[in-house]
């Protein structure tokens, strides 16, 4: 069983997800599979947020915690990045350098 070390880096999360996918038999899922599953998790996150914000929800629906859904989303993001050979930390830093040059204003 894979272990995620204490105080993991983003690279550690990506490595852990790769290992858990192998262990759980998910490594053959395609990037399309992972993108569709990510979309489902985003929908579940929205539903959980609706519930926590007191918005009307279907009383027959099942709900999980916002933290659980965010974790599932992180797992799928790592899985997608792994399939594309993307180092998420490096990509994050590169994108933030671009964002720092943008002019942010309210409309």
N, C-alpha and C positions, 0 to 999 in steps of 0.2 A: 504494500500500500504506500503510495507516495506521501511524503511529509513536506509540509510547507514550513520553512524555518521561521523563527521569530524575526520580527522586523524585516519582512521580505521586501525586495525591490520589485519593480514592475517586471523585470526580467525573470525573477524568481516565480512570480505568478504565472508568467507564460510557460516556463519550464514545468511547473506543477500541473497546469492544465494539460499540457502535452502528455505528461505521465499518467494523469488520471483518465484521459481519454483512451490511452492504450489499455490500461487496467480494466476499464469499464466497457470496452468494446466499441467505443465511439470514433476511433481514429479513421475509420473508413468513410465517415460521413463527409460529404462534399461541402465546399464553401457555400453552395446554394442551400444545402440542408441547414447549415449553421446560421445563415442569414435569416431564413424563415423561422428558425427556432428563436433567434434573437428578437425578431418582430413579435412573436408570441409573448416573450418575456416582457417586452416594453408595454404591451397591452395589459399584462398582469400588474405591472408597476403602476400604470395609470389607474387601474381598478383599485389597487391598494391605497393609492393616494386619495382617490375619491372617497373611500371609506373613512380614512383618517381625517379628512377635511370636512366630514359631515354632509357630503353631497348625497343625493338620492342614489341608491343602488338596489339591484335586484335582491330581494331577501333570500332567494334560493341559491344565489351565487356563493361560492366558497372564496375566502380571502386568505392571503398570507400577509406577512409583515413586509413593509416597504424595504427593510434591510435584506430580507430574503430575495426579493425580486432584483434589487440592485446587485446583489452577489451573483445571481444567475446571469445578469447582463454582463458583468465583468468577466465571468467564465466564457461566455460566448464571444465577447470582444477579443479575449486572449486567443481563443480557438481560431477565429477568423484571421487575426494577425499572424498566428503561427502558420496557417495554410498559405498565406501570401508572403511569408518570410519577412515580416515587418517587425522591427524592434520598436515596441510601443513607446518606450521611454524616449528614444531618439526621435521618433516621429512627433511626439508631444512637444519636445523641446524645439524642434524645427518649426512646427506650426505656431508655437507661442512667439517665436521670433518674428514671424510674419504678422501675427496679431498685434504685437507691440507697435508695429509701424502703421496700423490702421487708426483712423480717427473715429472715435466712438462718441456718438451724440444721441440725445433723445430727439424724437420727431414729434 
